[in-house]
Amino acid sequence: MEKQYVISVKTIVTTLLILLAAYIVYRLGPVFAILLISTLIMLALEPLVGYFMKFHIWNKPVSRSLAVILTYAIFIVVIAVVITIGLPPVITQVQRLVASLVALIASFSGNPDSIRLSDFIPQLGQISGNVFRTVTSGFVTLTSIFSIIMISLYMSLDWINIKERLLSLFKEPLKEEMTNVVEEVETNVGHWVKGQLVLMLVIGVLSFFGLWALGVDYPLALALIAGLLEAVPILGPVISAVLASVIGFSQDPIIGLAVLGFFTILQQLENNILVPKIMQRVSGFSPLVILIALIVGSNFFGVMGAIVAIPITMILVIVVKSVLRHTS
């Protein structure tokens, strides 16, 4: 006897709405990415806001508004100091690094004298045009950075009300479960962001001193690249190690081998000491899950998708666990 499957109109409508929502998220990827990055910054700065709110001025506790303003003032000052002091030498070294890579490519051609920098100008111009278009349409523009900071600022100012409005959409006992979910997301993602920033700083500093001690050219630029690429798990450290090794081998094979050994030791230090201590195993994901999340995130939203893939996965896991607990 054949079984008959009946699909209700409600199921069809729900499925179509889910597909429509997924399509909207895909098409508005940059907008959602800005919102997500703003949320991550807000969650990362929330402990500092809470710290300021513990103080008293004229026997009155510091208001949340004042605590948020102080927190973001410190945040903006730190960014401004890093840009004004640290960026100029990095730009200089990056320019020299690009010129060195061009010369290195010329030497690998087998006839270095036949390849001049002018041969690369059309290609470099095309690449520069593509990079410019990407930057102006992405998140690295001043407008996007300003938008991210302002959105995160307003989210911090109104975070309590935002949570209350979100939780008001649910009724008991689901409201209590959603309260726990929001608190868990706030705690875990906030810890992940802070841990990731500390990890990037530590890797960048260690890379600089290690490359400088080995006599590798452009240690500041390579260290900055290593620190930034630390935001992309698994793939980022490999890319930074390969780039530094190429520069090392271009100077001397001994230096190249020393750079490979240094980054191997650095990765062991990171995996066995830094990540467990700094990150406190916040994500709890296996390398396979992280790799899949990176591939999916990068395919949908590019580099920014790869960077935010882990916190998004963390949020999804927390929500799914909550749903399973509620339905079981």
C-alpha positions in Angstrom: 0.0 0.0 0.0 1.5 3.3 -1.1 1.9 6.0 1.5 0.4 9.4 0.8 2.2 12.5 2.0 0.2 15.6 2.5 2.0 18.9 2.6 0.0 21.6 4.2 -0.2 25.2 2.9 1.4 26.4 6.2 4.5 24.2 5.5 4.8 25.5 1.9 4.4 29.1 3.0 6.9 28.7 5.9 9.5 27.1 3.5 9.0 29.9 1.0 9.5 32.5 3.7 12.7 30.8 4.9 14.1 30.7 1.3 13.1 34.4 0.8 14.8 35.3 4.1 18.0 33.4 3.0 17.9 35.2 -0.3 17.5 38.6 1.3 20.4 37.8 3.7 22.6 36.8 0.7 21.7 39.9 -1.3 22.1 42.3 1.6 25.3 40.5 2.8 27.4 43.7 3.2 24.7 45.4 5.3 24.3 42.4 7.5 28.1 42.1 7.8 28.3 45.7 9.0 25.5 45.0 11.6 27.3 41.9 12.7 30.7 43.6 13.0 29.0 46.4 15.0 27.5 43.9 17.3 30.8 42.1 17.8 32.5 45.4 18.7 29.6 46.3 21.1 29.8 42.9 22.8 33.6 43.2 23.1 33.4 46.6 24.7 30.4 45.7 27.0 32.6 44.5 29.9 34.4 47.8 29.9 31.1 49.6 30.0 30.0 47.5 32.9 33.4 48.3 34.6 32.8 52.0 34.4 29.3 51.7 35.7 30.6 50.3 39.0 32.2 53.7 39.8 30.4 56.5 41.6 30.5 60.3 41.0 29.2 62.5 43.8 27.7 59.4 45.5 25.8 58.5 42.3 26.6 55.5 40.1 28.0 56.3 36.6 25.1 56.2 34.1 25.3 53.8 31.2 25.4 56.7 28.8 28.5 58.2 30.4 30.1 54.7 30.7 29.5 54.1 27.0 30.8 57.5 26.0 34.0 56.9 28.0 34.5 53.4 26.6 34.1 54.5 23.0 36.3 57.5 23.5 39.1 55.2 24.7 38.4 52.9 21.8 38.6 55.7 19.2 41.7 57.2 20.8 43.5 53.8 20.7 42.6 53.3 17.0 43.8 56.9 16.2 47.1 56.4 18.0 47.7 53.1 16.2 46.9 54.6 12.8 49.0 57.8 13.3 52.0 56.2 14.9 52.0 52.6 13.6 50.7 53.0 10.1 53.3 55.2 8.3 56.3 52.8 8.9 54.1 49.8 8.0 53.1 51.5 4.7 56.7 52.2 3.9 57.7 48.6 4.5 54.7 47.3 2.5 55.8 49.4 -0.5 59.3 48.0 -0.2 57.9 44.5 0.2 55.9 44.8 -3.0 58.9 46.1 -4.9 61.0 43.2 -3.5 58.3 40.7 -4.6 58.4 42.1 -8.1 62.2 41.8 -8.2 61.9 38.2 -6.9 59.4 37.3 -9.6 61.8 38.7 -12.2 64.7 36.6 -10.8 62.6 33.4 -11.0 61.9 34.0 -14.7 65.4 32.8 -15.6 66.4 36.0 -17.3 66.1 38.8 -14.8 67.6 41.4 -17.1 64.8 41.0 -19.6 62.1 41.8 -17.0 61.8 45.4 -15.9 59.4 47.0 -13.4 57.8 48.7 -16.4 56.7 45.3 -17.6 54.6 44.9 -14.5 53.0 48.4 -14.7 50.0 47.5 -16.8 49.3 44.5 -14.6 49.9 46.5 -11.4 47.6 49.2 -12.7 44.9 46.6 -13.3 45.4 45.1 -9.9 45.4 48.5 -8.3 42.2 49.4 -10.1 40.6 46.1 -8.9 41.8 46.7 -5.3 40.5 50.3 -5.4 37.1 49.2 -6.5 37.0 46.5 -3.9 38.0 48.8 -1.1 35.6 51.6 -2.1 32.7 49.1 -2.2 33.7 47.1 0.9 34.2 47.7 4.6 37.6 49.3 4.6 36.3 52.7 3.4 36.0 55.5 5.9 32.2 55.6 5.4 31.9 51.9 6.4 34.3 52.3 9.3 32.4 55.4 10.6 29.0 53.5 10.1 30.3 50.5 12.1 31.5 52.6 15.0 28.4 54.7 15.1 26.0 51.7 14.9 28.0 49.9 17.6 27.9 53.1 19.7 24.1 53.4 19.5 23.7 49.7 20.1 25.7 50.1 23.3 23.7 53.0 24.4 20.4 51.2 23.9 21.6 47.6 24.5 19.4 47.1 27.6 16.2 48.2 25.7 17.2 46.2 22.7 17.3 43.0 24.8 14.1 43.9 26.5 12.3 44.4 23.2 13.7 41.2 21.8 12.6 39.2 24.8 9.2 40.8 24.9 8.4 38.9 21.7 8.3 35.7 23.6 6.0 34.3 26.3 6.9 32.2 29.3 8.5 29.7 29.6 10.1 30.4 26.2 11.0 33.9 27.3 13.2 32.5 30.1 14.9 30.2 27.6 15.6 33.1 25.2 17.0 35.1 28.1 19.5 32.4 28.7 20.3 32.3 25.0 20.9 36.0 24.7 23.1 36.0 27.8 25.1 33.0 26.5 25.6 34.6 23.1 26.6 37.9 24.8 29.1 36.1 27.0 30.6 33.7 24.5 30.9 36.0 21.5 32.2 38.8 23.7 34.9 36.5 25.1 35.7 35.3 21.6 36.2 38.8 20.2 38.4 39.9 23.1 40.4 36.6 22.9 40.8 37.0 19.2 42.1 40.6 19.5 44.6 39.6 22.2 45.7 36.6 20.1 46.2 38.8 17.1 48.3 41.2 19.1 50.5 38.5 20.7 51.1 36.8 17.3 51.9 40.1 15.7 54.4 41.1 18.4 56.1 37.7 18.5 56.3 37.6 14.7 58.0 41.0 14.7 60.6 40.2 17.3 61.3 36.8 15.7 61.6 38.1 12.2 63.7 41.0 13.4 66.1 38.7 15.3 66.5 36.4 12.2 67.4 39.4 10.1 64.4 39.1 7.7 63.6 42.2 5.7 60.3 44.1 6.4 59.7 42.6 9.8 57.1 45.2 10.8 55.0 44.7 7.6 55.2 40.9 7.8 54.3 41.0 11.5 51.3 43.2 10.8 50.2 40.7 8.1 50.7 37.8 10.5 48.6 39.5 13.2 45.8 40.5 10.9 45.6 37.1 9.2 45.3 35.5 12.7 41.7 36.6 12.5 41.2 33.9 9.8 41.8 30.5 11.6 43.8 27.7 10.0 44.4 29.5 6.6 45.6 32.8 7.9 48.7 31.6 9.8 49.7 29.4 6.8 49.5 32.3 4.4 51.6 34.6 6.7 54.2 31.9 7.2 54.5 31.2 3.5 54.9 34.9 2.7 57.6 35.5 5.4 59.4 32.3 4.2 59.5 33.6 0.6 61.1 36.8 1.7 63.5 34.8 3.9 64.5 32.5 1.0 65.0 35.5 -1.3 67.7 36.8 1.1 69.4 33.5 1.9 68.3 29.8 2.1 69.5 29.6 5.7 67.2 32.5 6.6 64.3 30.9 4.8 64.7 27.7 6.7 65.0 29.6 9.9 61.8 31.5 9.2 60.0 28.2 8.5 61.3 26.8 11.8 60.3 29.9 13.6 56.7 29.9 12.3 56.5 26.2 13.1 57.5 26.8 16.7 55.1 29.8 16.8 52.2 27.7 15.6 52.9 25.0 18.2 53.1 27.7 20.9 49.8 29.1 19.6 47.9 25.8 19.4 49.1 24.4 22.7 49.4 27.4 24.9 48.1 30.7 23.5 44.7 29.4 22.1 43.8 27.3 25.2 44.9 30.1 27.6 43.6 33.2 25.7 40.5 31.8 24.0 39.6 29.4 26.8 38.2 27.1 24.2 35.3 29.4 23.7 34.2 28.0 20.4 34.9 24.4 21.2 34.8 23.5 17.5 37.0 20.9 15.7 39.3 22.0 12.9 37.0 20.4 10.4 34.0 22.5 11.6 36.1 25.6 11.5 37.3 24.9 8.0 33.8 24.3 6.7 32.6 27.5 8.3 35.4 29.4 6.7 34.7 28.0 3.3 30.9 28.7 3.5 31.5 32.2 4.9 34.1 33.2 2.3 32.0 31.9 -0.5 29.0 34.0 0.5 30.7 37.2 1.8 34.4 37.0 0.9 37.1 37.9 3.4 34.7 39.4 5.8 32.6 36.3 5.7 35.6 34.2 6.6 36.4 36.5 9.6 32.9 36.4 11.0 32.3 32.7 10.2 33.3 31.5 13.6 31.1 33.8 15.8 28.1 33.2 13.4 28.6 29.5 13.9 28.9 29.9 17.6 25.6 31.8 17.7 23.9 29.2 15.5 25.1 26.4 17.7 23.8 28.2 20.8 20.4 28.7 19.2 20.2 25.1 17.9 21.0 23.8 21.4 18.4 25.9 22.9 15.8 24.7 20.4 16.7 21.1 21.0 16.4 21.6 24.8 13.0 23.3 24.4 11.6 20.7 22.1 12.9 17.7 23.9 
